[in-house]
Amino acid sequence: MSFAQELINMMDLELAAQSQKEEVERRAEGAWRHQDKMDKRFLEKVMRRLRTKRRKRLLNPIYKTPLLL
């Protein structure tokens, strides 16, 4: 194999490695974005639950609590 052919072969390998690296980075970015979206949805659900609990508590005050005067 000539030197020029080896050089071309090495360049092809570098190109393949670079494209593979870009693919991995793109997938990782997508996974991060998906995880952020799922975290946001979870936190919104928790906030909504807390809001409804607070509203119910305000609508139904417990009269049996002792008044400390």
BALOBA-1460 file (C-alpha; in Angstrom, 3 decimals):
// residues 69
<rec num="1" residu="m" x="0.000" y="0.000" z="0.000"/>
<rec num="2" residu="s" x="1.429" y="3.355" z="-0.948"/>
<rec num="3" residu="f" x="1.886" y="6.254" z="1.450"/>
<rec num="4" residu="a" x="-0.820" y="8.303" z="-0.283"/>
<rec num="5" residu="q" x="-3.305" y="5.448" z="0.024"/>
<rec num="6" residu="e" x="-2.507" y="5.015" z="3.721"/>
<rec num="7" residu="l" x="-2.984" y="8.754" z="4.210"/>
<rec num="8" residu="i" x="-6.389" y="8.631" z="2.471"/>
<rec num="9" residu="n" x="-7.351" y="5.612" z="4.580"/>
<rec num="10" residu="m" x="-6.404" y="7.446" z="7.792"/>
<rec num="11" residu="m" x="-8.409" y="10.508" z="6.704"/>
<rec num="12" residu="d" x="-11.425" y="8.286" z="6.048"/>
<rec num="13" residu="l" x="-11.077" y="6.769" z="9.525"/>
<rec num="14" residu="e" x="-10.849" y="10.249" z="11.079"/>
<rec num="15" residu="l" x="-13.955" y="11.358" z="9.189"/>
<rec num="16" residu="a" x="-15.845" y="8.277" z="10.343"/>
<rec num="17" residu="a" x="-14.745" y="8.834" z="13.950"/>
<rec num="18" residu="q" x="-15.759" y="12.515" z="13.770"/>
<rec num="19" residu="s" x="-19.221" y="11.714" z="12.392"/>
<rec num="20" residu="q" x="-19.686" y="9.005" z="15.027"/>
<rec num="21" residu="k" x="-18.686" y="11.479" z="17.745"/>
<rec num="22" residu="e" x="-21.172" y="14.048" z="16.391"/>
<rec num="23" residu="e" x="-23.917" y="11.415" z="16.353"/>
<rec num="24" residu="v" x="-23.223" y="10.495" z="20.003"/>
<rec num="25" residu="e" x="-23.231" y="14.179" z="21.001"/>
<rec num="26" residu="r" x="-26.510" y="14.768" z="19.158"/>
<rec num="27" residu="r" x="-28.150" y="11.800" z="20.891"/>
<rec num="28" residu="a" x="-26.846" y="12.914" z="24.292"/>
<rec num="29" residu="e" x="-28.240" y="16.410" z="23.696"/>
<rec num="30" residu="g" x="-31.629" y="14.916" z="22.811"/>
<rec num="31" residu="a" x="-31.587" y="12.746" z="25.930"/>
<rec num="32" residu="w" x="-30.762" y="15.760" z="28.122"/>
<rec num="33" residu="r" x="-33.557" y="17.773" z="26.538"/>
<rec num="34" residu="h" x="-36.006" y="14.903" z="27.082"/>
<rec num="35" residu="q" x="-34.950" y="14.545" z="30.735"/>
<rec num="36" residu="d" x="-35.373" y="18.289" z="31.308"/>
<rec num="37" residu="k" x="-38.860" y="18.114" z="29.826"/>
<rec num="38" residu="m" x="-39.791" y="15.155" z="32.033"/>
<rec num="39" residu="d" x="-38.413" y="16.910" z="35.148"/>
<rec num="40" residu="k" x="-40.395" y="20.036" z="34.294"/>
<rec num="41" residu="r" x="-43.602" y="18.023" z="33.829"/>
<rec num="42" residu="f" x="-43.041" y="16.248" z="37.158"/>
<rec num="43" residu="l" x="-42.483" y="19.524" z="39.018"/>
<rec num="44" residu="e" x="-45.577" y="21.056" z="37.411"/>
<rec num="45" residu="k" x="-47.611" y="18.046" z="38.545"/>
<rec num="46" residu="v" x="-46.291" y="18.360" z="42.120"/>
<rec num="47" residu="m" x="-47.017" y="22.103" z="42.165"/>
<rec num="48" residu="r" x="-50.550" y="21.519" z="40.901"/>
<rec num="49" residu="r" x="-51.123" y="18.877" z="43.592"/>
<rec num="50" residu="l" x="-49.857" y="21.211" z="46.327"/>
<rec num="51" residu="r" x="-52.020" y="24.048" z="45.013"/>
<rec num="52" residu="t" x="-55.177" y="21.896" z="45.130"/>
<rec num="53" residu="k" x="-54.314" y="20.666" z="48.630"/>
<rec num="54" residu="r" x="-53.845" y="24.253" z="49.817"/>
<rec num="55" residu="r" x="-57.127" y="25.317" z="48.215"/>
<rec num="56" residu="k" x="-59.021" y="22.421" z="49.826"/>
<rec num="57" residu="r" x="-57.476" y="23.221" z="53.196"/>
<rec num="58" residu="l" x="-58.522" y="26.866" z="52.912"/>
<rec num="59" residu="l" x="-62.066" y="25.912" z="51.901"/>
<rec num="60" residu="n" x="-62.497" y="23.454" z="54.793"/>
<rec num="61" residu="p" x="-60.945" y="24.992" z="57.905"/>
<rec num="62" residu="i" x="-60.810" y="22.600" z="60.824"/>
<rec num="63" residu="y" x="-62.932" y="24.018" z="63.619"/>
<rec num="64" residu="k" x="-61.722" y="21.542" z="66.209"/>
<rec num="65" residu="t" x="-58.326" y="23.147" z="66.595"/>
<rec num="66" residu="p" x="-57.998" y="24.668" z="70.050"/>
<rec num="67" residu="l" x="-57.843" y="28.444" z="70.031"/>
<rec num="68" residu="l" x="-54.904" y="29.606" z="72.072"/>
<rec num="69" residu="l" x="-55.916" y="32.937" z="73.535"/>
